């Protein structure tokens, strides 16, 4: 087993500011206990807050909603295959009749190459999550960075006392939550689902107010969250690095960032990603789509043929990369706990010395 090197703990830093889109600002988790209780950002799984309602008419749908519906359609189509990579029983619930049958809708057009890799990624993330939470009692905080229509909280098996945080566009999540609630979708007993809108003025504060604990390990999954530039990814990693306890795991699929294209001949995108994650304390490894297929007992060439993929290298073909990273630094909450402990130790030592005098 590879032993990961330990990075030196970083000093507590001032709260960073995130430049939209899609994130706003960050927040240091050194707050009073009252602020760590579920606040206005919390939304229970069965009683979502916010303005829900039926899905809007096609001409009124925004691009984020269309992208989420597109992903839901992919999951529904995969679930209906004779030998599916995964089954999502709730994906069809998210598709209204006009979306499912309207021929002029973008969702009904032929799929892009990235769509087929999305299916492999979904299966990989499902398996990775289930393996991590079943093999360890430590991971009971799961943060899903999604498009607002991720059904993993309802279709995966979560251990008791698991807290699943969904970070996604609020409007999309509200529409999806109403559809799912009407279909009877529920998170397992003794578990809770909390939503933090992506539009929150302070994403880190929103998670902490929902009860996120930086002194406990966490799993972070990125699939579907709209990230348009490398700067938005850097800002997101800064928030995660502040919150994630040492030993926490990040699993994600990232798209190609156009702002890196100009310097692609000087520094590879893989190197850029490695450096970006390393600066936030993460050691990252990349997962090849063909290896995912092999782990499933399938040859990549056969998978490519069945899914309509070409034989070009997956990274070049679909413009996305799949990765897993481990946090090697201490979270802000851990650093604060260490500081408080040392202060109490010094105070106790001073008192003992005074008594001796």
N, C-alpha and C positions, 0 to 999 in steps of 0.2 A: 504494500500500500504506500502510495506516495505521501510523504510527510511534507505538508505545506509550510513554508517559512513564515515566521511571525513578523509582521511589520510593527514598527514602533507605534505606540498609541499617539494619536494626534491630540494637540491641545484643544480645549473647547473653543469653538469658533462662533463668531456672530452669525445670526440667521441670514442665510443667503437670500437674494432676491431672484426670482425666476422671471424671465422675460417671455410673455405669451407670444405666439401660441405654443403649446396648449396649457402650460403651467404658469402659475403666478409667482408665489413666494414660498420661502421655506420658513421653518420655525424651530427654535431650539426647544427640546423636550424638557428642559429644566423648569418645570412648572409645579405648582402646588397640586396636591392630590385631588383637589376638587376639580381642577381643569382636566384631569385624566378620566373623568367619568363621561359617559355618553352625553353629548351635547346636541346642539342644533344640527350638526352634520350627520348624526346617527339616523339610520333608517332600518328598522327591523325587516327581516326577510319576508314575513307574512303581512306586514303592515307598512309598506313603503310610504315615505313621505314625499312631498313635492307634488307637482301638478302632473298627474298621470293622465290617462285618457286614451281613446282609440288612436291607432296609427293615423297620421295625417294623410290626406289625399296625395297621389303620386307627384303632382306638380308642386306640392308644398314641402316635400321631404328635403331635408338638407343632406349634404354629402356625408356627414358622419352617420346619420341614420341609414342612408343607402348602403354605406360600407358594412354596417352591422347586419343589415338584412341580407346582404350578399354573403357574408360569412355564415349566417344562419341557414341560408339556402344550401350552401356547400355541405354543412353538417347534416342537413336533412337528406340530401341526395346520397351522401355516403352511408347514412343509416339504412337506406333502402336497397343498397347493393346486396347481391347474394352472399358475398363474403366481406363484410365491411371491416374497415380498420378500427372503427368505434361505432357505438350506437348512441345517438342523442335523441331521446324520446320527446324532448321539449322543443326541438328546433322548428318543427312544423307548426307549433303553437304560435311562434313568433311571425309566421308568414300569413298575412291576411289573404282572403280569396283573390282580391284584385292584384296583389303582388304575385301570388302563385300562378295566376293564369293570364296576366296582362302581357301580351306578346311584345308590346313596345317598351316595356320596362327594361332598364339596363340589367336587372337581375336575370332576365330571361335570355340574354345574349350569350354567345359562346364564352367560355371561361378563359381567363388568362393563365399562363403557365404557373404563376404564383399560386393560383387557386388550388392546384393539385398538391403543391408542396404544403399548403395550409393543412391538408388532410393528414399528411405525414407528421407535421409539427403537432397537430392536435393529439394524435395518438401518442407521440413521444412525451408530450407534457403530461397527459393523463397518467401514463405508466410511471413517469418519474415522480409525480406527486404522490401517487398511491404507494410506491416503494418507500419514499422518504417518511411519510407519516405512519406507515405500518411498521417500519424497522426501527423507529425511534419514538420515545415518549416525549421528546423535547419539542417537537414541532407541532404547536397547537395554535400558532398565529400564521395565517395564510393571507397574503395580500395579492389579489388578482388585479392586474392593471389591464383593463379590458376595453372593448368597444361599447359596452353597456348591455350586450345581449349574451354574455357568457353564461352558460347553463351549468357550469361545473359545480356551483354550490348545491344544485339540486340533483345532479345525476351521478356524482362521485360519492364514495363512502368516506365519511369523515369520522374520526374518533370522537368520543365524548369530550365535551368542553372545548371543542375547536371553535375558534373565532375566525370567520372568513370576512375579510375586508375587500369590498369591490370599489375600485377607483375607476371611474368612467364618466363620460359625458352625462350630465344629470337628466337632460331631456330624453335621451335614448333609454337610459336605465328606467325612468319612470314609465315610459310607454311599454317597455318589455316587462316590468314588474307587474303591471296590471294584466297583461296577457297571460303571464305565467300563473298569477294568483287565481285568475278565472279558470285555469285548467287544473287547479289543485296542486300545483308544484309547491313542495315544502322542503326546507332544509332538514336534515336528520335531527331527531330529538337530542336535547342537551347540547345543541350547537346554536350558533347565532350568526347571522349575516348582517353586516353593517355597510352602508354605502357612503362614500365620500365623493361628492361631485368633483369632477375634474376642473370645473369652473370656480371652485372655492378660492377665495382670495389668498388663502394660506393652506396649501396642501398638507404640509407637515403638521400644522396645528390641528387640521381637521382629523387626521388619523389619531393623533394623541387624544383629542377630545372624545373620540370614539372608544378610547380605552387601550390603544396600542401601547405595549410595554417594551421599551428598549432594553430592559434587563432580562428579556426572554428571547430565545431563538425564534426566527421567523423564516418563512418561505415566501419568496417574491416571484410572481409569474407575470411575464410581459407577453401578451398576445392580443393584438387588436387596438391597444391604446394609441391614439394618433400622435406620432412624433414626426415632425416635418423637417427638422434640421438636426445636425449633430449637436448644436447648442441646446436644443430641447432635451436631447438624451443626456447631455452633460448635467443639465439642471436637475433632471429626474434622478440621476445617480447620486448627486449631491444630497438630495432629500433622503434617498434610501440609505446612503452611507451614514447619515446622521442618526437614523432610526434603527438600523439593523445591528443587532448584537453580533459580536464576534462568533463566527461559526454559522451564521445565517447563509442561506442559499438563494441565489438568483437564477432563474431559468427564463430564457426569453428568445424571441425571434425578432430580429431587427431588419429593417429595410435598408436599402442603399440610400445614402445621403448625397444629394446632388452637390452640396457645397464642398464635398471632399473630392469631387471629380477632377478639379483643376490640378491638384497636387498628387494625383494617383500615381504618376510616373516616378515621383520622388519617394513617397512613403505609401506602402500598401494599406488598403483599408483594414486588413486584419491587424496590422501593426498599430494602426490608429486606435482601433477598438481596444486592443490589449493595453495600450498606454492610457487610454481614457478610463478604463476600469481600474487599472493599477493605481492611478492617482487618487482614486476614491477608496483604495484599500482592498479591492477585489482581485483575486487570481482567477483568470478566466480560461476556459477551454472551449474549443469549437467542436460542434457536432455536425458530421456530414450526413446528408440525407440518405446516401447509399448505405451508410452504416446503420441508420435507423431501420431501413428496409431489411438489411441482413439480420438484425436483432429480432425482427419479426418473423424470421424464417423465410424471407422472400429475397430473391435476387433483384437487384435494383433495375436491371434491364427489363425483367418481367413486370415489375411495378411500373416502370416508365411506360411500357407498352399498354398495360391495363388502364393506367390513369391518363394516357394520352400525352406523356412527357417525351421530350426529345432525349437524346443521349448526351447532350452537352453537360459539362459539370454543373451541378445544381446551383452553386453560388452565382455562376455567371448567367445561368438561364433565368432564374426567378428573381435575381436581385435581392435576395434575402440571406441572412445567416442565422443559424441556430446555435445557441451557446448556453453554457452553465458556468456560474461563477460562485466562489465562496468568499465571504467577508472575513478578512484577516485582522481588521482593526476593531477597536472597542467603539461602541455606540456612544452618543452624547450622554445617554442615561447611565451607562456603565461608568463613564468618566466622572459624572457627577456623584455616583455612589462611592467611587474610590475616594474622591475629594472629601466627601462628608465623613467617610470612615477615618481618613487620616486626621481630619480636624478633631474628631472625637478622641482619637488616640492621643493626640498632642494635649488636648485639654485634660484627659485623665492623667497623663504623665505629669503635667504641671500641678494638678491637685495633689498627687501623691508626694511630689517633691515638697510642696508647701506643708503637708502634714508632718513630714520628717523634720522640718525646721521647727 
